[in-house]
Amino acid sequence: MSLGTIVYNTVSRRFSTILLASAFGAYAFNYTLDGLTNFYWDTVLR
C-alpha cells in the first residue's frame, strides 16, 4: 500500500474528515508559526 492510498482511505474519502484535517492543520500551523516567531523575537532581536 502506498502513502497516497493510505491518505485517501483515511482522510480524503469524506468531506467531514477533510474539513477536520484542514482545521487541525491550520491550528497546528498557527501554533508552530507563533512559537517560531516568538523564539526569533526573543533570541535574535534582543
CHARMM internal coordinates of N, CA and C (Angstrom, degrees):
IC EDIT
DIST 1 N 1 CA 1.4439
DIST 1 CA 1 C 1.5329
ANGL 1 N 1 CA 1 C 109.49
DIST 1 C 2 N 1.2937
ANGL 1 CA 1 C 2 N 116.64
DIHE 1 N 1 CA 1 C 2 N 131.37
DIST 2 N 2 CA 1.4537
ANGL 1 C 2 N 2 CA 119.89
DIHE 1 CA 1 C 2 N 2 CA -179.86
DIST 2 CA 2 C 1.5323
ANGL 2 N 2 CA 2 C 110.48
DIHE 1 C 2 N 2 CA 2 C -87.45
DIST 2 C 3 N 1.3077
ANGL 2 CA 2 C 3 N 115.13
DIHE 2 N 2 CA 2 C 3 N 166.92
DIST 3 N 3 CA 1.4622
ANGL 2 C 3 N 3 CA 120.87
DIHE 2 CA 2 C 3 N 3 CA -179.88
DIST 3 CA 3 C 1.5298
ANGL 3 N 3 CA 3 C 111.28
DIHE 2 C 3 N 3 CA 3 C -63.42
DIST 3 C 4 N 1.3163
ANGL 3 CA 3 C 4 N 116.91
DIHE 3 N 3 CA 3 C 4 N -38.42
DIST 4 N 4 CA 1.4574
ANGL 3 C 4 N 4 CA 120.66
DIHE 3 CA 3 C 4 N 4 CA 178.39
DIST 4 CA 4 C 1.5139
ANGL 4 N 4 CA 4 C 112.86
DIHE 3 C 4 N 4 CA 4 C -61.94
DIST 4 C 5 N 1.3153
ANGL 4 CA 4 C 5 N 116.76
DIHE 4 N 4 CA 4 C 5 N -39.08
DIST 5 N 5 CA 1.4613
ANGL 4 C 5 N 5 CA 121.15
DIHE 4 CA 4 C 5 N 5 CA 177.93
DIST 5 CA 5 C 1.5213
ANGL 5 N 5 CA 5 C 111.11
DIHE 4 C 5 N 5 CA 5 C -66.74
DIST 5 C 6 N 1.3113
ANGL 5 CA 5 C 6 N 116.74
DIHE 5 N 5 CA 5 C 6 N -40.91
DIST 6 N 6 CA 1.4659
ANGL 5 C 6 N 6 CA 120.65
DIHE 5 CA 5 C 6 N 6 CA 179.11
DIST 6 CA 6 C 1.5268
ANGL 6 N 6 CA 6 C 110.64
DIHE 5 C 6 N 6 CA 6 C -64.73
DIST 6 C 7 N 1.3401
ANGL 6 CA 6 C 7 N 116.86
DIHE 6 N 6 CA 6 C 7 N -43.90
DIST 7 N 7 CA 1.4653
ANGL 6 C 7 N 7 CA 120.36
DIHE 6 CA 6 C 7 N 7 CA 178.63
DIST 7 CA 7 C 1.5221
ANGL 7 N 7 CA 7 C 110.62
DIHE 6 C 7 N 7 CA 7 C -64.01
DIST 7 C 8 N 1.3140
ANGL 7 CA 7 C 8 N 117.30
DIHE 7 N 7 CA 7 C 8 N -42.58
DIST 8 N 8 CA 1.4642
ANGL 7 C 8 N 8 CA 119.78
DIHE 7 CA 7 C 8 N 8 CA 179.32
DIST 8 CA 8 C 1.5248
ANGL 8 N 8 CA 8 C 110.93
DIHE 7 C 8 N 8 CA 8 C -62.56
DIST 8 C 9 N 1.3242
ANGL 8 CA 8 C 9 N 116.97
DIHE 8 N 8 CA 8 C 9 N -44.35
DIST 9 N 9 CA 1.4631
ANGL 8 C 9 N 9 CA 119.81
DIHE 8 CA 8 C 9 N 9 CA -177.21
DIST 9 CA 9 C 1.5184
ANGL 9 N 9 CA 9 C 113.05
DIHE 8 C 9 N 9 CA 9 C -69.63
DIST 9 C 10 N 1.3298
ANGL 9 CA 9 C 10 N 118.61
DIHE 9 N 9 CA 9 C 10 N -27.67
DIST 10 N 10 CA 1.4617
ANGL 9 C 10 N 10 CA 119.60
DIHE 9 CA 9 C 10 N 10 CA -177.38
DIST 10 CA 10 C 1.5192
ANGL 10 N 10 CA 10 C 113.78
DIHE 9 C 10 N 10 CA 10 C -98.05
DIST 10 C 11 N 1.3333
ANGL 10 CA 10 C 11 N 118.08
DIHE 10 N 10 CA 10 C 11 N -32.27
DIST 11 N 11 CA 1.4702
ANGL 10 C 11 N 11 CA 119.57
DIHE 10 CA 10 C 11 N 11 CA -172.55
DIST 11 CA 11 C 1.5228
ANGL 11 N 11 CA 11 C 112.39
DIHE 10 C 11 N 11 CA 11 C -115.47
DIST 11 C 12 N 1.2949
ANGL 11 CA 11 C 12 N 117.73
DIHE 11 N 11 CA 11 C 12 N -49.35
DIST 12 N 12 CA 1.4550
ANGL 11 C 12 N 12 CA 121.47
DIHE 11 CA 11 C 12 N 12 CA -166.31
DIST 12 CA 12 C 1.5143
ANGL 12 N 12 CA 12 C 115.31
DIHE 11 C 12 N 12 CA 12 C -84.68
DIST 12 C 13 N 1.2801
ANGL 12 CA 12 C 13 N 118.90
DIHE 12 N 12 CA 12 C 13 N -1.38
DIST 13 N 13 CA 1.4568
ANGL 12 C 13 N 13 CA 119.41
DIHE 12 CA 12 C 13 N 13 CA -175.95
DIST 13 CA 13 C 1.5226
ANGL 13 N 13 CA 13 C 112.35
DIHE 12 C 13 N 13 CA 13 C -74.21
DIST 13 C 14 N 1.3167
ANGL 13 CA 13 C 14 N 117.83
DIHE 13 N 13 CA 13 C 14 N -36.67
DIST 14 N 14 CA 1.4663
ANGL 13 C 14 N 14 CA 120.82
DIHE 13 CA 13 C 14 N 14 CA -177.84
DIST 14 CA 14 C 1.5182
ANGL 14 N 14 CA 14 C 110.34
DIHE 13 C 14 N 14 CA 14 C -122.63
DIST 14 C 15 N 1.3316
ANGL 14 CA 14 C 15 N 115.98
DIHE 14 N 14 CA 14 C 15 N 148.91
DIST 15 N 15 CA 1.4625
ANGL 14 C 15 N 15 CA 120.93
DIHE 14 CA 14 C 15 N 15 CA -178.45
DIST 15 CA 15 C 1.5168
ANGL 15 N 15 CA 15 C 111.86
DIHE 14 C 15 N 15 CA 15 C -66.37
DIST 15 C 16 N 1.3182
ANGL 15 CA 15 C 16 N 117.58
DIHE 15 N 15 CA 15 C 16 N -34.76
DIST 16 N 16 CA 1.4646
ANGL 15 C 16 N 16 CA 119.55
DIHE 15 CA 15 C 16 N 16 CA -178.35
DIST 16 CA 16 C 1.5278
ANGL 16 N 16 CA 16 C 111.74
DIHE 15 C 16 N 16 CA 16 C -64.75
DIST 16 C 17 N 1.3251
ANGL 16 CA 16 C 17 N 117.35
DIHE 16 N 16 CA 16 C 17 N -36.37
DIST 17 N 17 CA 1.4636
ANGL 16 C 17 N 17 CA 118.82
DIHE 16 CA 16 C 17 N 17 CA 177.98
DIST 17 CA 17 C 1.5227
ANGL 17 N 17 CA 17 C 111.37
DIHE 16 C 17 N 17 CA 17 C -75.18
DIST 17 C 18 N 1.3244
ANGL 17 CA 17 C 18 N 117.60
DIHE 17 N 17 CA 17 C 18 N -31.96
DIST 18 N 18 CA 1.4663
ANGL 17 C 18 N 18 CA 119.91
DIHE 17 CA 17 C 18 N 18 CA 174.25
DIST 18 CA 18 C 1.5293
ANGL 18 N 18 CA 18 C 109.25
DIHE 17 C 18 N 18 CA 18 C -63.77
DIST 18 C 19 N 1.3130
ANGL 18 CA 18 C 19 N 117.28
DIHE 18 N 18 CA 18 C 19 N -43.86
DIST 19 N 19 CA 1.4564
ANGL 18 C 19 N 19 CA 121.53
DIHE 18 CA 18 C 19 N 19 CA 179.52
DIST 19 CA 19 C 1.5264
ANGL 19 N 19 CA 19 C 111.10
DIHE 18 C 19 N 19 CA 19 C -63.32
DIST 19 C 20 N 1.3165
ANGL 19 CA 19 C 20 N 117.28
DIHE 19 N 19 CA 19 C 20 N -43.82
DIST 20 N 20 CA 1.4552
ANGL 19 C 20 N 20 CA 121.15
DIHE 19 CA 19 C 20 N 20 CA 178.35
DIST 20 CA 20 C 1.5262
ANGL 20 N 20 CA 20 C 111.54
DIHE 19 C 20 N 20 CA 20 C -64.64
DIST 20 C 21 N 1.3240
ANGL 20 CA 20 C 21 N 117.56
DIHE 20 N 20 CA 20 C 21 N -42.50
DIST 21 N 21 CA 1.4579
ANGL 20 C 21 N 21 CA 121.07
DIHE 20 CA 20 C 21 N 21 CA 179.16
DIST 21 CA 21 C 1.5252
ANGL 21 N 21 CA 21 C 111.48
DIHE 20 C 21 N 21 CA 21 C -65.63
DIST 21 C 22 N 1.3187
ANGL 21 CA 21 C 22 N 117.73
DIHE 21 N 21 CA 21 C 22 N -38.78
DIST 22 N 22 CA 1.4630
ANGL 21 C 22 N 22 CA 119.49
DIHE 21 CA 21 C 22 N 22 CA 179.10
DIST 22 CA 22 C 1.5242
ANGL 22 N 22 CA 22 C 111.39
DIHE 21 C 22 N 22 CA 22 C -70.75
DIST 22 C 23 N 1.3294
ANGL 22 CA 22 C 23 N 118.08
DIHE 22 N 22 CA 22 C 23 N -36.26
DIST 23 N 23 CA 1.4648
ANGL 22 C 23 N 23 CA 120.61
DIHE 22 CA 22 C 23 N 23 CA 176.35
DIST 23 CA 23 C 1.5205
ANGL 23 N 23 CA 23 C 110.51
DIHE 22 C 23 N 23 CA 23 C -65.46
DIST 23 C 24 N 1.3277
ANGL 23 CA 23 C 24 N 117.19
DIHE 23 N 23 CA 23 C 24 N -43.39
DIST 24 N 24 CA 1.4587
ANGL 23 C 24 N 24 CA 120.54
DIHE 23 CA 23 C 24 N 24 CA 177.68
DIST 24 CA 24 C 1.5280
ANGL 24 N 24 CA 24 C 110.70
DIHE 23 C 24 N 24 CA 24 C -65.12
DIST 24 C 25 N 1.3236
ANGL 24 CA 24 C 25 N 117.32
DIHE 24 N 24 CA 24 C 25 N -39.75
DIST 25 N 25 CA 1.4610
ANGL 24 C 25 N 25 CA 120.86
DIHE 24 CA 24 C 25 N 25 CA 178.09
DIST 25 CA 25 C 1.5210
ANGL 25 N 25 CA 25 C 112.09
DIHE 24 C 25 N 25 CA 25 C -64.06
DIST 25 C 26 N 1.3199
ANGL 25 CA 25 C 26 N 117.19
DIHE 25 N 25 CA 25 C 26 N -40.44
DIST 26 N 26 CA 1.4594
ANGL 25 C 26 N 26 CA 120.53
DIHE 25 CA 25 C 26 N 26 CA 178.00
DIST 26 CA 26 C 1.5251
ANGL 26 N 26 CA 26 C 110.72
DIHE 25 C 26 N 26 CA 26 C -65.73
DIST 26 C 27 N 1.3195
ANGL 26 CA 26 C 27 N 117.26
DIHE 26 N 26 CA 26 C 27 N -40.75
DIST 27 N 27 CA 1.4684
ANGL 26 C 27 N 27 CA 120.74
DIHE 26 CA 26 C 27 N 27 CA 177.31
DIST 27 CA 27 C 1.5262
ANGL 27 N 27 CA 27 C 111.04
DIHE 26 C 27 N 27 CA 27 C -63.71
DIST 27 C 28 N 1.3281
ANGL 27 CA 27 C 28 N 116.96
DIHE 27 N 27 CA 27 C 28 N -45.30
DIST 28 N 28 CA 1.4607
ANGL 27 C 28 N 28 CA 121.02
DIHE 27 CA 27 C 28 N 28 CA -179.66
DIST 28 CA 28 C 1.5307
ANGL 28 N 28 CA 28 C 110.63
DIHE 27 C 28 N 28 CA 28 C -65.14
DIST 28 C 29 N 1.3228
ANGL 28 CA 28 C 29 N 117.44
DIHE 28 N 28 CA 28 C 29 N -40.46
DIST 29 N 29 CA 1.4621
ANGL 28 C 29 N 29 CA 120.88
DIHE 28 CA 28 C 29 N 29 CA 178.06
DIST 29 CA 29 C 1.5226
ANGL 29 N 29 CA 29 C 110.50
DIHE 28 C 29 N 29 CA 29 C -63.99
DIST 29 C 30 N 1.3093
ANGL 29 CA 29 C 30 N 117.64
DIHE 29 N 29 CA 29 C 30 N -43.50
DIST 30 N 30 CA 1.4576
ANGL 29 C 30 N 30 CA 121.59
DIHE 29 CA 29 C 30 N 30 CA 179.55
DIST 30 CA 30 C 1.5278
ANGL 30 N 30 CA 30 C 110.70
DIHE 29 C 30 N 30 CA 30 C -62.91
DIST 30 C 31 N 1.3161
ANGL 30 CA 30 C 31 N 117.58
DIHE 30 N 30 CA 30 C 31 N -44.73
DIST 31 N 31 CA 1.4561
ANGL 30 C 31 N 31 CA 122.45
DIHE 30 CA 30 C 31 N 31 CA -179.98
DIST 31 CA 31 C 1.5251
ANGL 31 N 31 CA 31 C 110.92
DIHE 30 C 31 N 31 CA 31 C -63.70
DIST 31 C 32 N 1.3264
ANGL 31 CA 31 C 32 N 116.88
DIHE 31 N 31 CA 31 C 32 N -42.82
DIST 32 N 32 CA 1.4587
ANGL 31 C 32 N 32 CA 121.51
DIHE 31 CA 31 C 32 N 32 CA -179.94
DIST 32 CA 32 C 1.5218
ANGL 32 N 32 CA 32 C 110.97
DIHE 31 C 32 N 32 CA 32 C -67.81
DIST 32 C 33 N 1.3122
ANGL 32 CA 32 C 33 N 117.71
DIHE 32 N 32 CA 32 C 33 N -46.42
DIST 33 N 33 CA 1.4606
ANGL 32 C 33 N 33 CA 121.26
DIHE 32 CA 32 C 33 N 33 CA -179.98
DIST 33 CA 33 C 1.5219
ANGL 33 N 33 CA 33 C 111.03
DIHE 32 C 33 N 33 CA 33 C -63.28
DIST 33 C 34 N 1.3101
ANGL 33 CA 33 C 34 N 117.71
DIHE 33 N 33 CA 33 C 34 N -39.54
DIST 34 N 34 CA 1.4499
ANGL 33 C 34 N 34 CA 121.62
DIHE 33 CA 33 C 34 N 34 CA 177.80
DIST 34 CA 34 C 1.5264
ANGL 34 N 34 CA 34 C 110.66
DIHE 33 C 34 N 34 CA 34 C -63.63
DIST 34 C 35 N 1.3067
ANGL 34 CA 34 C 35 N 117.26
DIHE 34 N 34 CA 34 C 35 N -43.41
DIST 35 N 35 CA 1.4617
ANGL 34 C 35 N 35 CA 120.61
DIHE 34 CA 34 C 35 N 35 CA 178.55
DIST 35 CA 35 C 1.5171
ANGL 35 N 35 CA 35 C 112.31
DIHE 34 C 35 N 35 CA 35 C -64.85
DIST 35 C 36 N 1.3335
ANGL 35 CA 35 C 36 N 116.91
DIHE 35 N 35 CA 35 C 36 N -41.11
DIST 36 N 36 CA 1.4610
ANGL 35 C 36 N 36 CA 120.00
DIHE 35 CA 35 C 36 N 36 CA 179.45
DIST 36 CA 36 C 1.5261
ANGL 36 N 36 CA 36 C 112.04
DIHE 35 C 36 N 36 CA 36 C -67.15
DIST 36 C 37 N 1.3188
ANGL 36 CA 36 C 37 N 117.52
DIHE 36 N 36 CA 36 C 37 N -40.94
DIST 37 N 37 CA 1.4578
ANGL 36 C 37 N 37 CA 119.16
DIHE 36 CA 36 C 37 N 37 CA 179.24
DIST 37 CA 37 C 1.5189
ANGL 37 N 37 CA 37 C 111.41
DIHE 36 C 37 N 37 CA 37 C -69.32
DIST 37 C 38 N 1.3220
ANGL 37 CA 37 C 38 N 118.17
DIHE 37 N 37 CA 37 C 38 N -36.12
DIST 38 N 38 CA 1.4626
ANGL 37 C 38 N 38 CA 119.69
DIHE 37 CA 37 C 38 N 38 CA 175.23
DIST 38 CA 38 C 1.5215
ANGL 38 N 38 CA 38 C 111.16
DIHE 37 C 38 N 38 CA 38 C -65.17
DIST 38 C 39 N 1.3356
ANGL 38 CA 38 C 39 N 117.51
DIHE 38 N 38 CA 38 C 39 N -41.12
DIST 39 N 39 CA 1.4538
ANGL 38 C 39 N 39 CA 121.08
DIHE 38 CA 38 C 39 N 39 CA 177.15
DIST 39 CA 39 C 1.5201
ANGL 39 N 39 CA 39 C 110.38
DIHE 38 C 39 N 39 CA 39 C -61.91
DIST 39 C 40 N 1.3083
ANGL 39 CA 39 C 40 N 116.98
DIHE 39 N 39 CA 39 C 40 N -45.19
DIST 40 N 40 CA 1.4656
ANGL 39 C 40 N 40 CA 121.05
DIHE 39 CA 39 C 40 N 40 CA 178.77
DIST 40 CA 40 C 1.5267
ANGL 40 N 40 CA 40 C 110.51
DIHE 39 C 40 N 40 CA 40 C -62.16
DIST 40 C 41 N 1.3041
ANGL 40 CA 40 C 41 N 117.62
DIHE 40 N 40 CA 40 C 41 N -45.06
DIST 41 N 41 CA 1.4501
ANGL 40 C 41 N 41 CA 121.77
DIHE 40 CA 40 C 41 N 41 CA -178.61
DIST 41 CA 41 C 1.5303
ANGL 41 N 41 CA 41 C 110.80
DIHE 40 C 41 N 41 CA 41 C -63.39
DIST 41 C 42 N 1.3319
ANGL 41 CA 41 C 42 N 116.68
DIHE 41 N 41 CA 41 C 42 N -41.71
DIST 42 N 42 CA 1.4609
ANGL 41 C 42 N 42 CA 120.62
DIHE 41 CA 41 C 42 N 42 CA -177.45
DIST 42 CA 42 C 1.5243
ANGL 42 N 42 CA 42 C 113.34
DIHE 41 C 42 N 42 CA 42 C -73.35
DIST 42 C 43 N 1.3089
ANGL 42 CA 42 C 43 N 118.69
DIHE 42 N 42 CA 42 C 43 N -31.76
DIST 43 N 43 CA 1.4652
ANGL 42 C 43 N 43 CA 120.19
DIHE 42 CA 42 C 43 N 43 CA -174.93
DIST 43 CA 43 C 1.5214
ANGL 43 N 43 CA 43 C 113.03
DIHE 42 C 43 N 43 CA 43 C -98.32
DIST 43 C 44 N 1.2890
ANGL 43 CA 43 C 44 N 118.60
DIHE 43 N 43 CA 43 C 44 N -46.30
DIST 44 N 44 CA 1.4589
ANGL 43 C 44 N 44 CA 121.03
DIHE 43 CA 43 C 44 N 44 CA -172.24
DIST 44 CA 44 C 1.5198
ANGL 44 N 44 CA 44 C 111.94
DIHE 43 C 44 N 44 CA 44 C -84.73
DIST 44 C 45 N 1.2840
ANGL 44 CA 44 C 45 N 117.45
DIHE 44 N 44 CA 44 C 45 N -39.53
DIST 45 N 45 CA 1.4643
ANGL 44 C 45 N 45 CA 120.67
DIHE 44 CA 44 C 45 N 45 CA -171.63
DIST 45 CA 45 C 1.5208
ANGL 45 N 45 CA 45 C 114.24
DIHE 44 C 45 N 45 CA 45 C -93.07
DIST 45 C 46 N 1.3133
ANGL 45 CA 45 C 46 N 117.05
DIHE 45 N 45 CA 45 C 46 N 16.46
DIST 46 N 46 CA 1.4737
ANGL 45 C 46 N 46 CA 118.81
DIHE 45 CA 45 C 46 N 46 CA 176.60
DIST 46 CA 46 C 1.4721
ANGL 46 N 46 CA 46 C 111.25
DIHE 45 C 46 N 46 CA 46 C -93.80
END
COOR INIT
IC SEED 1 N 1 CA 1 C
IC BUILD
